[in-house]
């Protein structure tokens, strides 16, 4: 795990939390959506809070895809849940809202869960046969397709020399 | 909303959870096929990374499933009680993903990761409720 990878995981956490809260704030302003009034969806997207929320969730998506390219799904997912912890801490210390004991328990559980996962390896799935090597699929392909070509070169040159 | 039956609310939650799990699994598989984007970016440039992701069919199926999950969550949230729908959908997705990652992605979901999935699911249920 490099610093850059921790930064990506932090992006996953922060963008998910910020995006979700913008979205929920916006959705509270636009009100209910029903199957009979599908134009409500378009109205919802026109709300600036919803729009900013969607942009932030796109940033989340980019970091999430980035993280999934080098870590297990079961490793990255707990990082997304840290966003809830972040939101509760922001609510308590920045917005000075009351955080109930049950919510503090929730924070403790999520933090514990994330701690469990973070203490283990980030990637386990590559050990199984049939999966491409996640670190270097290009190199793996080159090794398969390019190996004979590499072998041919010394054979030809040695033939010329002798 | 009180006139919406409980069954519909849980049906909505189930759709959200199923679509999220399918989406997560497909996206995780797609990105494993693409490979480490840091390494690939350094070696072959950003456009190669973008091209590889956009030419991956699992990626598009995953995005479609995520879109289904997103809009069904919007519907479910507007029907049902937020304090039930949001935590139930989020925490059941965590548990579902742990099972699905083990079965479909062959991740080694050991005791450490099971504990994490259960703790996180419980914590999210408490926080989002």
Interface residues (C-beta under 8 A of the other chain):
Chain A: X4 X5 X27 X31 X32 X33 X34 X35 X41 X44 X64 X65 X66 X68 X69 X70 X72 X73 X74 X75 X77 X78 X81 X84 X85 X87 X88 X102 X103 X105 X106 X107 X108 X109 X110 X111 X112 X113 X114 X116 X117 X119 X120 X124 X125 X126 X127 X128 X130 X131 X132 X133 X134 X135 X136 X137 X138
Chain B: X1 X24 X25 X27 X28 X31 X32 X33 X34 X35 X36 X37 X38 X39 X40 X43 X44 X53 X71 X74 X75 X77 X78 X79 X90 X94 X97 X98 X101 X102 X105 X106 X107 X108 X109 X110 X112 X113 X115 X116 X117 X118 X119 X120 X122 X123 X124 X125 X126 X127 X128 X129
